[in-house]
Amino acid sequence: MSKKSSITTWILIAMILGAVVGYGCNTAFPDPKVAKEIAGYISIVTDVFLRLIKMIIAPLVFSTLVIGIAHMGDASTVGRVGVKALAWFITASLVSLTLGLIMATLLHPGVNIGLPLPDVGAATNLKTNAFTLKDFVSHLVPKSVAEAMANNEILQIVVFSIFFGTAIATLGERGQRMAGVIEDLAQIMLKITGAVMWLAPVAVFAAIASTVTTQGLGILITFAKFMGSFYLALFVLWGLLTLAGFAFLGRRVFELIRLIREPFLLSFSTASSEAAYPKLLDSLDRFGVNRKISSFVLPLGYSFNLDGSMMYCTFAVLFIAQAYDIHLPLGTQITMLLLLMLTSKGMAGVPRASLVVIAATLNQFGIPEAGLLLIMGVDQFLDMGRSATNAVGNSIAAAVVAKWEGQLAAGPVPETEKDIPGEEPRTTAEA
């Protein structure tokens, strides 16, 4: 327990030191070009850490998901768990998108912002033509599993793993040899993950320092109203997610929140949901979620349950519309919400995906796409909050689905008694 607390403490210290060092560099080197060059060297550590995370994500998702599905027993169980997870994801998505509209309407972050508006013809250099329903559906199925893993296409890996795990389950005893090999692979990947995670505090320090070096702390003051409004909306969303968890998990939801504080800080400081994935699995193990549930629900959540990112989409679109004094009727806002329900599902694995989705939405509803230039400067700081929110939403989703399936231990699982992937939990909570 003390080791876990120690890593969390070091991450917090790294965030503070990173801000101090970044502010010092920004002050000492006011030339933007010099500051950017220095930040580039500082961020090497973060880049290496995130590359290590990307290196282990594909085999970790594949091995844990296949083992989880193989031990579920049959396709009907997989389908039942998948339907329950998707029902939660769709509900959470609607709540997140609606909350973004409501908070932006109430707080008016784009009214009287006091900044010069970009020319409506200014280019944002974002490709918006990739987010169509046709492209999303065809993108679900990988042309090659090797290509999907090489590109870290989580959703495609999930699709292949579902077929692979289900096939193993149907082979009975003949499939157990392969299941044993893949289970060993899962254990190996978890060992590698443990080693990689010790670099997390250093990576957090470099991420914060490089960002503040180039952006400075002054930009936070300039965009204080917009950023403050967005983080207030995030706090409300965290409260709603916790309340939803309380409705199904009772007071244990607060125990879950305590257990995920490390992956929460990791995803916040690195602005990467992927960085938190291995730690989320570990935290859910300790909470008592059977690995066969968490290894199935979490990868799905990374494609379908990006609560923070989806709330940001509606919030940012209304912010830009308000900045250009464009009124969107309620019917238009509802149409936009439903459109985002579809387009946002293609976010996973796309660089700066939220901005791309927002750009496509702006173009669809006649709002100047150049308005994105207003928020690009602070998007890194906002992405930190979005990534952390995604971690919270997916962990609560996994715990609730495990409770529905009777695969949630009645109390926290000691470190030495974690479930081996695929084993039944020792004690299950009453349904």
C-alpha positions in Angstrom: 0.0 0.0 0.0 2.8 2.3 0.9 4.5 1.7 -2.5 1.3 2.7 -4.3 1.0 5.8 -2.2 4.6 6.6 -2.8 4.2 6.6 -6.6 1.1 8.8 -6.3 3.0 11.2 -4.1 5.9 11.3 -6.6 3.5 12.1 -9.4 2.0 15.0 -7.5 5.5 16.3 -6.7 6.5 15.9 -10.3 3.5 18.0 -11.5 4.5 20.9 -9.1 8.2 20.7 -10.0 7.3 20.6 -13.7 5.2 23.8 -13.5 8.0 25.5 -11.6 10.7 24.5 -14.0 8.5 25.3 -17.0 7.7 28.7 -15.6 11.4 29.4 -15.1 12.3 28.3 -18.6 9.5 30.4 -20.1 10.7 33.5 -18.1 14.4 32.9 -18.9 13.8 32.3 -22.6 11.0 34.7 -23.8 11.7 34.0 -27.5 9.0 31.5 -28.6 11.3 29.7 -31.0 13.9 29.2 -28.3 11.3 28.2 -25.8 9.8 25.7 -28.2 13.2 24.1 -28.9 13.9 23.8 -25.2 10.5 22.3 -24.6 11.2 19.8 -27.4 14.2 18.5 -25.5 12.4 18.4 -22.2 9.5 16.5 -23.7 11.8 13.7 -25.0 11.2 11.8 -21.7 7.4 12.1 -22.1 7.6 11.0 -25.7 9.6 7.9 -24.7 7.2 7.1 -21.9 4.2 7.4 -24.1 5.9 5.3 -26.8 6.5 2.6 -24.2 2.8 2.8 -23.3 1.8 2.5 -26.9 4.3 -0.4 -27.2 2.5 -2.5 -24.6 -1.1 -1.4 -25.2 -1.9 -3.6 -28.2 -0.5 -6.9 -26.8 -1.9 -6.0 -23.3 -5.4 -5.3 -24.6 -5.3 -8.4 -26.9 -4.1 -10.9 -24.3 -6.3 -9.7 -21.4 -9.4 -9.4 -23.6 -9.0 -12.8 -25.2 -8.5 -14.5 -21.9 -11.5 -12.7 -20.4 -13.7 -13.7 -23.3 -12.4 -17.3 -23.4 -13.2 -17.8 -19.7 -16.7 -16.3 -20.0 -17.7 -19.7 -21.4 -19.9 -18.9 -24.4 -20.8 -16.3 -27.0 -24.1 -15.5 -25.2 -22.2 -14.4 -22.1 -20.0 -12.2 -24.1 -23.0 -10.7 -25.9 -24.8 -10.1 -22.6 -21.8 -8.3 -21.0 -21.3 -6.3 -24.2 -24.9 -5.2 -24.3 -24.8 -4.1 -20.7 -21.5 -2.2 -21.2 -22.8 -0.5 -24.4 -26.1 0.5 -22.6 -24.0 2.2 -20.0 -21.7 3.9 -22.5 -24.6 5.2 -24.6 -26.3 6.6 -21.5 -23.1 8.2 -20.2 -22.4 9.7 -23.7 -25.9 11.3 -23.8 -25.4 12.7 -20.3 -21.9 14.1 -21.1 -23.0 15.7 -24.3 -26.1 17.2 -22.8 -24.2 18.5 -19.8 -21.8 20.2 -22.1 -24.7 22.0 -23.8 -26.3 23.0 -20.5 -23.2 24.3 -18.9 -22.1 26.3 -21.9 -25.6 27.8 -22.1 -25.6 28.7 -18.4 -22.1 30.0 -18.1 -21.8 31.8 -21.5 -18.0 31.2 -21.7 -17.8 32.7 -25.3 -19.6 36.0 -24.5 -17.4 39.1 -24.3 -14.2 37.0 -24.3 -12.1 40.2 -24.9 -9.9 38.5 -27.6 -9.7 39.3 -31.3 -11.6 36.7 -33.3 -9.8 34.8 -36.0 -10.8 35.6 -39.6 -13.6 33.3 -40.7 -11.3 32.1 -43.6 -8.3 31.2 -41.4 -7.1 27.7 -41.8 -6.9 25.2 -38.9 -5.1 22.5 -40.9 -7.4 19.8 -39.4 -8.8 17.0 -41.6 -12.5 16.8 -41.0 -13.6 14.5 -43.8 -12.8 11.3 -41.9 -15.7 11.4 -39.5 -18.6 10.0 -41.4 -20.9 7.1 -40.3 -19.8 5.1 -43.4 -16.1 5.5 -42.6 -16.6 4.7 -39.0 -18.5 1.4 -39.6 -16.0 0.3 -42.3 -13.2 1.2 -39.9 -14.5 -1.2 -37.2 -13.1 -4.3 -39.0 -9.4 -4.5 -39.4 -8.0 -5.3 -42.9 -5.1 -6.9 -41.1 -4.7 -7.6 -37.4 -1.0 -6.8 -37.7 -1.8 -3.4 -39.1 -4.3 -2.8 -36.3 -1.8 -3.6 -33.7 1.0 -1.7 -35.3 -1.2 1.4 -35.4 -2.7 0.8 -31.9 -6.2 0.8 -33.4 -7.9 -0.2 -30.1 -11.4 -0.7 -31.6 -10.1 -2.9 -34.3 -8.0 -4.9 -31.8 -11.2 -5.3 -29.7 -13.1 -6.7 -32.7 -10.4 -9.2 -33.6 -10.0 -10.2 -29.9 -13.7 -10.9 -29.6 -13.6 -13.3 -32.5 -10.4 -14.9 -31.3 -11.6 -15.3 -27.7 -15.0 -16.6 -28.7 -13.3 -19.2 -31.0 -11.1 -20.4 -28.2 -14.1 -20.7 -25.9 -16.0 -22.9 -28.4 -13.1 -25.3 -28.8 -13.4 -26.5 -25.3 -10.4 -28.5 -24.1 -8.6 -28.1 -27.4 -8.6 -24.3 -26.9 -7.1 -24.5 -23.4 -3.6 -24.9 -24.7 -3.8 -21.6 -26.6 -5.6 -20.0 -23.7 -2.7 -21.0 -21.4 -0.2 -19.4 -23.8 -2.1 -16.2 -24.1 -2.6 -16.1 -20.3 1.1 -16.3 -19.9 1.5 -13.5 -22.4 -1.0 -11.4 -20.3 1.1 -12.0 -17.2 4.3 -11.0 -19.1 2.8 -7.8 -20.4 1.6 -6.9 -16.9 5.2 -7.4 -15.6 6.5 -5.1 -18.4 3.7 -2.6 -17.5 4.9 -2.5 -13.9 8.4 -1.7 -15.0 7.3 1.0 -17.4 5.1 2.7 -14.8 8.1 3.5 -12.6 9.0 6.1 -15.3 5.6 7.8 -14.8 6.7 10.6 -12.3 9.6 11.6 -14.6 7.4 11.6 -17.6 4.8 13.7 -15.7 7.5 16.2 -14.8 8.6 16.5 -18.4 5.1 16.8 -19.8 4.1 19.7 -17.4 7.5 21.5 -17.8 7.5 21.4 -21.6 3.9 22.6 -21.8 4.4 25.5 -19.5 7.8 26.4 -21.2 6.0 27.0 -24.5 2.6 28.3 -23.3 3.6 30.0 -20.1 1.2 30.5 -17.2 0.0 33.8 -18.6 -2.2 32.0 -21.2 -4.1 30.5 -18.3 -5.1 34.0 -17.2 -6.1 35.1 -20.7 -8.4 32.1 -21.1 -9.4 31.9 -17.4 -13.1 32.3 -18.1 -13.3 29.6 -20.7 -11.0 27.1 -18.9 -12.7 27.8 -15.5 -16.1 27.2 -17.0 -15.0 24.0 -18.6 -13.4 22.6 -15.5 -16.5 23.6 -13.5 -18.5 21.5 -16.0 -16.0 18.7 -15.5 -16.5 18.8 -11.7 -20.2 18.5 -12.3 -19.7 15.6 -14.6 -17.4 13.9 -12.0 -20.2 14.4 -9.5 -22.8 12.8 -11.8 -20.5 9.8 -12.6 -19.9 9.3 -8.9 -23.6 9.6 -8.2 -24.4 7.0 -10.9 -21.8 4.7 -9.4 -23.3 5.3 -5.9 -26.7 4.2 -7.3 -25.3 0.8 -8.2 -22.2 0.3 -6.0 -23.3 2.1 -2.8 -20.7 3.7 -0.6 -18.0 1.5 -2.3 -17.9 3.9 -5.1 -15.8 6.2 -2.9 -13.4 3.4 -2.3 -13.1 3.0 -6.1 -12.4 6.7 -6.5 -9.7 6.4 -3.9 -8.1 3.4 -5.7 -8.0 5.1 -9.1 -6.3 8.3 -7.9 -3.0 7.2 -9.4 -4.3 6.5 -12.9 -6.4 9.6 -12.6 -3.3 11.8 -11.9 -1.3 9.9 -14.6 -3.9 10.5 -17.3 -4.3 14.1 -16.2 -0.7 15.1 -16.1 0.2 13.3 -19.4 -3.1 14.3 -21.1 -3.2 10.6 -22.3 -6.0 8.1 -21.4 -3.8 5.3 -22.8 -1.1 6.0 -20.1 -3.7 5.2 -17.4 -5.0 1.9 -19.0 -2.6 -0.5 -17.3 -3.0 1.2 -13.9 -6.8 1.2 -14.3 -6.7 -2.6 -14.7 -4.6 -2.9 -11.6 -6.9 -0.6 -9.6 -10.0 -2.5 -10.7 -8.3 -5.7 -9.6 -7.8 -4.3 -6.1 -11.4 -3.1 -6.0 -12.6 -6.6 -6.7 -13.6 -6.5 -10.3 -13.0 -9.9 -12.0 -10.3 -9.4 -14.7 -12.5 -11.1 -17.3 -14.9 -8.2 -16.9 -12.5 -5.3 -16.7 -10.3 -6.6 -19.6 -13.5 -6.7 -21.8 -15.2 -3.5 -20.6 -12.2 -1.1 -20.5 -11.1 -1.6 -24.1 -14.7 -1.0 -25.2 -14.8 2.1 -23.0 -11.7 3.5 -24.7 -13.6 3.6 -28.0 -17.2 4.2 -26.8 -17.1 5.9 -23.4 -14.9 9.0 -23.7 -17.1 11.1 -21.3 -14.8 14.0 -20.9 -14.0 14.3 -24.6 -17.7 14.2 -25.6 -18.7 16.9 -23.1 -15.9 19.1 -24.4 -17.2 18.7 -28.0 -20.6 20.3 -27.2 -19.1 22.8 -24.8 -16.5 24.0 -27.3 -18.9 24.2 -30.2 -21.2 26.5 -28.2 -18.3 28.5 -26.9 -17.2 29.3 -30.5 -20.8 30.0 -31.6 -21.1 32.5 -28.7 -17.8 34.1 -29.5 -19.1 34.8 -33.1 -22.5 35.8 -31.7 -24.2 32.9 -33.5 -27.5 31.8 -31.9 -28.2 28.0 -32.2 -31.9 27.2 -31.6 -32.7 24.3 -29.3 -33.7 22.0 -32.2 -30.3 22.7 -33.8 -28.5 21.9 -30.6 -30.3 18.6 -30.2 -29.5 17.7 -33.8 -25.8 18.6 -33.1 -25.9 16.4 -30.0 -27.2 13.4 -31.9 -24.6 13.9 -34.7 -21.8 14.0 -32.1 -23.1 10.7 -30.6 -22.1 9.1 -33.9 -19.0 11.1 -34.9 -17.4 11.0 -31.4 -17.2 7.2 -31.6 -14.4 7.5 -34.1 -12.2 9.4 -31.6 -10.1 6.6 -30.3 -6.5 6.6 -31.8 -7.0 9.8 -33.8 -4.5 12.5 -33.0 -6.2 15.6 -31.5 -9.4 13.8 -32.1 -11.6 16.2 -30.1 -10.5 19.1 -32.2 -11.1 17.2 -35.4 -14.7 16.2 -34.3 -15.4 19.8 -33.3 -14.1 21.1 -36.6 -16.4 18.7 -38.5 -19.3 19.8 -36.4 -18.6 23.5 -36.8 -18.5 23.0 -40.6 -21.8 21.1 -40.5 -23.7 23.8 -38.7 -22.2 26.9 -40.5 -20.1 28.1 -37.6 -16.6 29.4 -38.6 -14.1 26.6 -38.3 -11.5 29.3 -37.6 -13.0 29.6 -34.2 -10.9 26.5 -33.2 -7.9 28.8 -33.3 -9.3 30.4 -30.1 -8.9 27.2 -28.1 -5.9 25.5 -29.7 -3.5 27.4 -27.5 -5.0 26.0 -24.3 -6.1 22.6 -25.7 -3.3 20.8 -23.9 -4.5 22.1 -20.5 -8.1 21.1 -21.4 -7.0 17.7 -22.7 -5.6 16.9 -19.2 -9.0 17.2 -17.7 -10.7 15.3 -20.5 -8.3 12.4 -20.3 -8.7 12.2 -16.5 -12.5 12.2 -16.8 -12.3 9.4 -19.4 -10.4 7.3 -16.8 -13.0 8.0 -14.1 -15.9 7.1 -16.4 -14.4 3.9 -17.7 -13.5 2.6 -14.2 -17.0 3.2 -12.9 -18.5 1.6 -15.9 -16.3 -1.6 -15.5 -17.2 -1.8 -11.8 -21.0 -1.4 -12.4 -21.0 -4.0 -15.2 -19.1 -6.4 -12.9 -21.7 -5.8 -10.2 -24.5 -6.5 -12.7 -22.8 -9.8 -13.6 -22.1 -10.8 -10.0 -18.4 -10.6 -10.7 -17.5 -8.0 -8.1 -15.9 -9.1 -4.9 -17.7 -8.0 -1.7 -14.7 -6.2 -0.4 -11.3 -5.0 -1.7 -8.9 -7.7 -2.9 -5.5 -7.7 -1.1 -2.5 -7.2 -3.3 -1.4 -10.8 -2.9 -4.9 -12.2 -3.7 -5.7 -10.6 -7.0 -7.7 -12.7 -9.4 -5.7 -14.4 -12.1 -7.3 -13.4 -15.4 -10.3 -15.6 -16.1 -10.7 -17.1 -12.6 -13.9 -16.7 -10.6 -13.7 -14.2 -7.8 -13.5 -15.6 -4.3 -16.5 -13.7 -3.0 -19.1 -12.0 -5.0 -21.4 -9.2 -4.0 -25.0 -9.9 -3.9 -26.8 -8.9 -7.1 
